[in-house]
């Protein structure tokens, strides 16, 4: 049996409630619980993955949410409501800028979210 190329394959009789998009949202640990609770209460299934990175190398959480196409904007809106950018005071030695920055502390913007909505080519629930 030959399988058609990945970009042209459409499963026959696609059932309702089968995710067609995978939303990958990288948020700060500080915001992760509120976002996960809101998505869960709205009946979205999600997976949380701890991650680290970014400008301050602080803890973050990656949320994986499988949704249908028409739900992407709703999930994005919910993440935006619970994940805001804010200012945080950071000592300059944490940023490795103490050689040229004269102050003892510095305010930097943190928070917000990075969101990817990826098309799902194949989905299986085992």
Residue pairs with C-beta under 8 A, 6 or more apart in sequence:
3 9
6 121
7 121
9 121
9 122
11 122
17 68
18 68
18 123
19 66
19 67
19 68
19 120
19 123
20 67
20 68
20 69
20 119
20 120
21 66
21 67
21 68
21 69
21 71
21 72
21 117
21 118
21 119
21 120
22 64
22 65
22 66
22 117
22 118
22 120
23 63
23 64
23 65
23 66
23 67
23 72
23 75
23 76
23 115
23 116
23 117
23 118
24 62
24 63
24 64
24 115
24 116
24 118
25 35
25 62
25 63
25 65
25 79
25 113
25 114
25 115
25 116
26 51
26 60
26 61
26 62
26 63
26 113
26 114
26 115
27 35
27 60
27 61
27 62
27 63
27 79
27 83
27 113
28 58
28 59
28 60
28 61
28 83
28 110
28 111
28 112
29 58
29 59
29 60
29 61
30 111
31 82
31 83
31 84
31 111
31 113
32 48
32 60
32 61
32 63
34 82
35 63
35 78
35 79
35 82
35 83
36 46
36 48
36 63
38 78
38 81
38 82
39 46
39 63
39 65
39 75
39 78
40 46
42 74
42 78
44 65
44 67
44 71
44 75
45 65
45 66
46 63
46 64
46 65
47 63
47 64
47 65
48 61
48 62
48 63
48 64
49 61
49 62
49 63
49 64
50 59
50 60
50 61
50 62
51 59
51 60
51 61
51 62
52 58
52 59
52 60
53 60
54 60
55 108
55 110
56 88
56 90
56 94
56 95
56 108
56 110
58 110
63 79
65 75
66 120
66 123
67 75
72 117
76 115
76 117
79 113
79 115
80 113
83 111
83 112
83 113
84 111
84 112
85 109
85 110
85 111
85 112
86 109
86 110
86 111
87 107
87 108
87 109
87 110
88 107
88 108
88 109
88 110
89 105
89 106
89 107
90 105
90 106
90 107
90 108
91 104
91 105
91 106
92 98
92 101
92 103
92 104
92 105
92 106
95 101
95 106
95 108
97 106
